Amino acid sequence: MEKFRFLTSGESHGKGLTAIIEGIPAGFEIDINEINKDLQRRQSGYGRGGRMQIEKDNVEILSGVRFGKTLGSPVTLFIENKDFKNWEKIMSTKMEDFTEEKSFSKYRPGHADFAGSEKYNQKDLRNILERSSARKTAIEVAVGAVAKQILNKFSISCYSEIIQIGNCADKKDFHSEIDKAKEFGDTLGGKFEVVFSNLPIGLGSFVHWDRKLDGRIAQAIMSIPAVKVVEIGENPLGYKGSEYHDQMFLDNGKIVRKTNHAGGIEGGMTNGENLVIKAVMKPIPTLKKPLNTVDCIKMQETEAHFERSDTCAVEACAVVAEARIACVLANEILLKFGGDNFEEIIRNYQK
Ligand code: EPS
């Protein structure tokens, strides 16, 4: 069941990125500054490459809002790619502009190049790189920032933090770890945590596989480029049942827990505790010191394609994950307290 849904479009070096969001009730005030703050957080992590000096992500609202408030119609968001001015010919939509400049045929192991080129029958791997690029997470963060604003109306808030970069779990050494990897032409992944608090009990459901909130969150996080692991709450491996499950106590007639190993979800539903999600991002597969690969045109072994990229994007990934989870939660809130205008939803919530 979808109430808050969206589609995005846009290539990494194309004109820009667009999202159409459907399901935002009428009469909701969208704060553009709040969206731009999250866009800047996504851009500012340590370990990004030269592209971040070019882009200054700012969102524009193209439809669905009048005088600051939503109309109930689809809301369109747009972010310009400032780098497009350097790629206009290469990324042209017109047949007559055809050029082989910046085309490449040497697969990057770990990227979408190989399977994507087989699937879409492309020999210029740029036709795969452009959309499989993590650039598109900018517009996803913008959509998530709108979802966060909906959640804020219900006093639901979130934060994220980095747990590990490469092999290093000591915050004070993260930057030097990234510097070392950069020096060797290598890249690093890492682990981060996202926490949402003050969620009402009963978002999601156990009645069908596709309504379980943990399943929906796992899908939303796993679809962020390079994410390979999602954990909800504490990893249960090795715990006994008596140690793992969060016992219940009464405090002045209120049910309380002293632990939150479940990470705020039991039976596919929120249980009123903090929602705690951890995820692991793999190292970025575009390497300055390239891996062995095959050239898809010459069908010869060679070194993988390299072009300007990031050394580490785990900080950005954590901001993207906040956005993704916010969209899943906003959908659940709108389903549970549904209405066509925001006043109606708040009334349903307060009942
Ligand atoms: C990316 C490669 C780099 C990143 C980009 C994602 O871009 P470029 O090849 O233009 O240097 O900077 O990320 C962004 C542009 C962004 O906004 O996050 C990739 O191949 O996935």
Residues whose N, C-alpha, C, O or C-beta is under 5 A from the ligand:
A	BS01	EPS	G49 R51 S132 S133 A134 R135 A138 R308 S309 D310
